[in-house]
Amino acid sequence: MWIVTNQVMTAVEKKKYPPIGQLVEVNGRDIHVYTKGKGENTMVLLSGLGTAAPALDFEPLVNELSKDNKVVVVEAFGYGWSDITNKKRTVENSVSEMREALQKSDIKGPYILMPHSVSGVYSMYYANKYPDEVKAIIGIDPTLPKALDYFKEETPNIPSLMSVLAPSGLARLALLTSPNQYLPLAEEGTYTAKNLKMTKAISSWKGYNKNVIDEAKELNNNINKTLDMSFPSKMPVMIFTRKIDKKEEGKSNIMFYQNQLSHVSSQKLVVLQGHHYLHWTKYREISKYVNDFIDTSINSSTRK
């Protein structure tokens, strides 16, 4: 009975909450691309693993950055208003689909890629494979290919059984009992009431679907494919991170990022207090740092 109720509620919600951006066809399925603002620079925000509704999750940061820039959120297959695909979540497929979605949306590069978390791996691949299409990279606590080896960590594992959560209605049930676990940890008023309602709805439809689970399982392979890659030395790179206690003597996330940036001629590391999803609470600070970095490092380097 609950499965049928869930299906009915999902159908109602999908009519009530249509895509806030445009849908473009890639490999026979739709990808959702949300765009806001105008400017000399086009910033492409890329989400972390399991962020159910990226265009909504990034909303406060999009609103700030779009005052001076063109800001784009490409929701990968399995996320937000995008379809679910049968294609494997390899780094090659993910980057290829993103590029095609941008091209079909008539959003021209070169882009400033802004990856959060695991998207750091995809951005590293993009910047090395298509350097002419990437003007700069600005990471939000990004996962970089060499991090697991540096910290001697394993990739996250999401059990395949999680894929039944959304279609069975269990994801909706979990949201009803503990909704805050699926919402940004931000001050009241940061996100609109409508945004939070849509985030809950999409989490019910999409929570840990097969694309998200496959992405987690493919992460080790994707890291191995990009392990020998580094940021192009002439490409401006800025990274936002948070201070984390050292996991072992002589190693920290700050030292790791400093090492990864050491060969880049125009680079900046910004340490902020906050959650791994720094943009939930630090969107104003991030936007200010980004605009300053664009003025001093990105626009100046493109004029040379």
C-alpha positions as CSV (number, residue, x, y, z in Angstrom):
1,M,0.0,0.0,0.0
2,W,2.8,2.4,0.9
3,I,4.6,1.8,-2.4
4,V,1.4,2.8,-4.3
5,T,1.0,5.9,-2.0
6,N,4.6,6.8,-2.7
7,Q,4.2,6.5,-6.4
8,V,1.1,8.7,-6.4
9,M,2.8,11.3,-4.2
10,T,5.8,11.3,-6.5
11,A,3.7,11.9,-9.6
12,V,1.9,14.8,-7.8
13,E,5.1,16.3,-6.7
14,K,6.7,16.1,-10.2
15,K,3.8,18.1,-11.6
16,K,4.0,20.6,-8.7
17,Y,7.8,21.0,-8.9
18,P,8.8,21.2,-12.5
19,P,12.5,21.8,-13.4
20,I,13.8,25.2,-12.4
21,G,16.3,25.2,-15.4
22,Q,16.2,23.5,-18.8
23,L,16.4,19.9,-19.8
24,V,18.7,18.9,-22.6
25,E,19.0,15.5,-24.2
26,V,22.2,13.6,-23.8
27,N,22.5,10.0,-25.0
28,G,18.7,9.7,-25.2
29,R,18.1,10.9,-21.6
30,D,17.5,14.4,-20.1
31,I,20.1,16.3,-18.1
32,H,19.0,19.3,-16.1
33,V,21.0,22.5,-16.5
34,Y,20.2,25.5,-14.3
35,T,21.7,28.9,-15.2
36,K,21.6,32.3,-13.5
37,G,23.3,35.7,-14.0
38,K,25.4,37.2,-16.7
39,G,29.1,38.2,-16.8
40,E,32.4,37.8,-18.4
41,N,33.0,34.5,-16.6
42,T,30.9,31.3,-16.7
43,M,31.2,29.3,-13.5
44,V,30.1,25.6,-13.6
45,L,29.2,24.2,-10.2
46,L,29.5,20.5,-9.8
47,S,28.1,18.6,-6.8
48,G,29.4,16.0,-4.4
49,L,28.4,12.3,-4.2
50,G,24.8,11.8,-3.1
51,T,23.7,15.5,-3.1
52,A,20.1,14.7,-4.2
53,A,19.3,18.1,-5.7
54,P,22.4,20.1,-6.6
55,A,20.7,23.1,-8.2
56,L,18.8,23.6,-4.9
57,D,21.7,22.7,-2.6
58,F,23.9,25.4,-4.3
59,E,21.2,28.0,-4.4
60,P,22.6,30.5,-1.8
61,L,26.0,30.4,-3.5
62,V,24.4,30.7,-7.0
63,N,22.5,33.8,-5.8
64,E,25.7,35.4,-4.6
65,L,28.0,34.5,-7.5
66,S,25.4,35.4,-10.1
67,K,25.4,39.0,-9.1
68,D,28.7,39.3,-11.1
69,N,29.0,36.1,-13.1
70,K,27.1,33.6,-15.2
71,V,26.6,30.6,-13.0
72,V,25.6,27.2,-14.2
73,V,24.7,24.0,-12.3
74,V,24.8,20.8,-14.3
75,E,22.9,18.1,-12.5
76,A,24.5,14.8,-13.5
77,F,22.4,11.7,-14.3
78,G,20.7,10.4,-11.2
79,Y,20.6,13.9,-9.6
80,G,18.0,16.5,-9.2
81,W,15.7,16.8,-12.2
82,S,18.0,14.8,-14.5
83,D,17.0,11.3,-15.6
84,I,18.6,8.1,-14.5
85,T,20.9,6.5,-17.0
86,N,22.1,2.9,-17.7
87,K,25.6,4.1,-18.6
88,K,28.3,3.4,-16.1
89,R,29.5,6.3,-13.9
90,T,33.0,6.4,-15.2
91,V,34.9,9.6,-15.2
92,E,35.0,9.5,-19.0
93,N,31.1,9.2,-19.2
94,S,30.5,11.9,-16.5
95,V,32.8,14.5,-18.2
96,S,31.5,13.7,-21.7
97,E,27.9,14.1,-20.5
98,M,28.6,17.3,-18.8
99,R,30.4,18.8,-21.8
100,E,27.5,17.8,-24.1
101,A,24.9,19.2,-21.7
102,L,26.8,22.5,-21.7
103,Q,27.2,22.6,-25.5
104,K,23.5,21.7,-26.1
105,S,22.5,24.5,-23.6
106,D,24.6,26.9,-25.8
107,I,26.7,27.7,-22.8
108,K,30.1,28.5,-24.2
109,G,33.5,28.0,-22.5
110,P,36.2,28.3,-21.4
111,Y,34.6,27.6,-18.0
112,I,35.6,28.2,-14.4
113,L,34.9,24.8,-12.9
114,M,33.7,24.8,-9.3
115,P,33.7,21.2,-8.0
116,H,32.5,20.2,-4.6
117,S,33.8,17.0,-3.0
118,V,34.1,14.1,-5.4
119,S,33.6,16.3,-8.4
120,G,37.2,17.4,-7.8
121,V,38.2,14.1,-9.6
122,Y,36.0,14.9,-12.6
123,S,37.4,18.5,-12.8
124,M,40.9,17.2,-12.7
125,Y,40.1,14.9,-15.6
126,Y,38.3,17.7,-17.5
127,A,41.2,20.2,-17.0
128,N,43.8,17.7,-18.3
129,K,41.7,16.3,-21.2
130,Y,40.3,19.6,-22.4
131,P,42.6,22.3,-21.0
132,D,41.4,24.9,-23.6
133,E,37.8,24.6,-22.3
134,V,38.8,25.3,-18.6
135,K,39.8,28.8,-17.6
136,A,40.3,28.0,-13.9
137,I,39.3,25.6,-11.1
138,I,37.9,26.7,-7.8
139,G,37.3,23.7,-5.5
140,I,35.0,23.5,-2.5
141,D,36.7,21.0,-0.2
142,P,37.3,18.9,-3.4
143,T,38.4,15.3,-3.5
144,L,41.6,15.1,-5.5
145,P,42.9,11.9,-7.0
146,K,46.0,11.6,-4.7
147,A,44.1,12.2,-1.5
148,L,43.2,8.5,-0.7
149,D,46.8,7.4,-1.1
150,Y,48.1,10.4,0.9
151,F,45.8,9.7,3.9
152,K,45.7,5.8,3.4
153,E,41.9,5.9,3.2
154,E,39.3,3.7,1.4
155,T,36.7,5.0,-1.0
156,P,33.2,5.4,0.5
157,N,30.9,2.4,0.0
158,I,27.2,2.6,-0.5
159,P,25.4,-0.8,-0.3
160,S,23.5,-1.8,-3.5
161,L,20.4,-2.4,-1.3
162,M,20.1,1.4,-0.9
163,S,18.9,1.6,-4.5
164,V,15.5,0.3,-3.3
165,L,15.0,3.2,-0.9
166,A,13.3,5.6,-3.4
167,P,11.1,3.2,-5.5
168,S,9.9,1.4,-2.4
169,G,8.9,4.6,-0.6
170,L,11.4,4.0,2.2
171,A,13.3,7.2,1.3
172,R,10.1,9.2,1.7
173,L,9.4,7.4,5.0
174,A,12.9,8.3,6.3
175,L,12.3,11.9,5.3
176,L,9.0,12.0,7.2
177,T,10.6,10.7,10.4
178,S,13.9,12.7,10.3
179,P,13.7,15.4,7.5
180,N,16.6,17.4,8.8
181,Q,19.1,14.7,7.9
182,Y,18.3,15.4,4.2
183,L,18.4,19.2,4.4
184,P,21.3,21.6,4.5
185,L,22.7,22.5,7.9
186,A,22.2,26.2,7.5
187,E,20.7,29.2,9.4
188,E,17.0,29.6,9.1
189,G,16.2,31.8,6.1
190,T,19.3,30.7,4.1
191,Y,17.1,28.5,2.0
192,T,13.6,29.4,1.1
193,A,10.7,27.3,2.3
194,K,9.9,26.3,-1.3
195,N,13.5,25.2,-1.8
196,L,13.4,22.9,1.2
197,K,10.1,21.4,0.1
198,M,11.5,20.7,-3.3
199,T,14.7,19.3,-1.8
200,K,12.7,16.9,0.3
201,A,10.5,15.9,-2.7
202,I,13.5,15.2,-4.9
203,S,15.3,13.3,-2.1
204,S,12.2,11.0,-2.0
205,W,12.3,10.4,-5.7
206,K,16.1,10.2,-6.2
207,G,17.7,9.2,-2.9
208,Y,20.6,6.8,-3.5
209,N,19.3,5.6,-6.8
210,K,21.4,3.2,-9.0
211,N,23.5,6.0,-10.6
212,V,24.6,7.3,-7.2
213,I,25.5,3.8,-6.0
214,D,27.3,3.0,-9.2
215,E,29.2,6.4,-8.9
216,A,30.4,5.4,-5.4
217,K,31.5,1.9,-6.7
218,E,33.3,3.4,-9.7
219,L,35.1,6.0,-7.6
220,N,38.2,3.8,-7.0
221,N,38.5,3.2,-10.8
222,N,38.0,6.9,-11.5
223,I,40.7,7.8,-9.0
224,N,43.1,5.3,-10.5
225,K,42.5,6.8,-14.0
226,T,43.3,10.3,-12.8
227,L,46.1,9.4,-10.2
228,D,48.9,10.6,-12.4
229,M,47.1,13.9,-13.3
230,S,47.8,17.2,-11.6
231,F,46.5,20.8,-12.1
232,P,47.9,22.3,-15.3
233,S,50.6,24.7,-14.0
234,K,49.4,27.8,-15.9
235,M,45.7,27.2,-14.9
236,P,44.6,29.4,-12.0
237,V,43.4,27.2,-9.1
238,M,41.8,28.2,-5.8
239,I,40.7,25.7,-3.1
240,F,38.4,26.3,-0.2
241,T,38.8,23.8,2.7
242,R,38.2,23.6,6.4
243,K,40.6,23.0,9.2
244,I,40.6,19.3,10.2
245,D,42.6,17.8,13.0
246,K,45.7,16.0,11.7
247,K,44.9,12.3,11.1
248,E,48.6,11.4,11.7
249,E,51.7,13.3,12.5
250,G,52.9,15.5,9.7
251,K,49.8,15.1,7.5
252,S,46.7,17.3,7.2
253,N,44.2,18.3,4.5
254,I,45.8,21.8,4.4
255,M,49.3,20.3,3.8
256,F,47.9,18.0,1.2
257,Y,46.2,20.8,-0.7
258,Q,49.4,23.0,-0.4
259,N,51.4,20.2,-2.0
260,Q,48.8,19.8,-4.8
261,L,49.0,23.5,-5.6
262,S,52.8,24.0,-5.2
263,H,53.5,23.9,-9.0
264,V,50.6,26.1,-10.0
265,S,51.7,29.6,-10.9
266,S,48.5,31.3,-9.8
267,Q,47.0,29.6,-6.8
268,K,45.3,30.3,-3.5
269,L,44.2,28.1,-0.5
270,V,41.4,29.5,1.7
271,V,40.7,27.8,5.1
272,L,37.2,28.4,6.4
273,Q,35.4,27.1,9.5
274,G,32.4,24.9,8.6
275,H,30.9,21.7,7.3
276,H,32.3,19.7,4.4
277,Y,29.4,21.5,2.5
278,L,31.1,24.9,3.1
279,H,28.6,26.6,0.7
280,W,25.7,25.9,3.1
281,T,27.0,28.6,5.5
282,K,30.0,30.3,3.9
283,Y,28.4,31.3,0.6
284,R,29.0,35.0,1.1
285,E,32.7,34.6,2.0
286,I,33.2,32.1,-0.8
287,S,31.7,34.5,-3.3
288,K,33.9,37.4,-2.2
289,Y,37.0,35.3,-2.4
290,V,36.0,34.0,-5.8
291,N,35.4,37.5,-7.2
292,D,38.7,38.7,-5.8
293,F,40.5,35.7,-7.3
294,I,38.8,36.3,-10.7
295,D,40.0,39.9,-10.7
296,T,43.6,39.3,-9.6
297,S,44.4,35.9,-11.1
298,I,41.9,34.8,-13.8
299,N,41.0,37.9,-15.7
300,S,44.5,39.2,-15.5
301,S,46.0,35.9,-16.8
302,T,43.5,35.8,-19.7
303,R,44.4,39.3,-20.8
304,K,48.1,38.5,-21.1
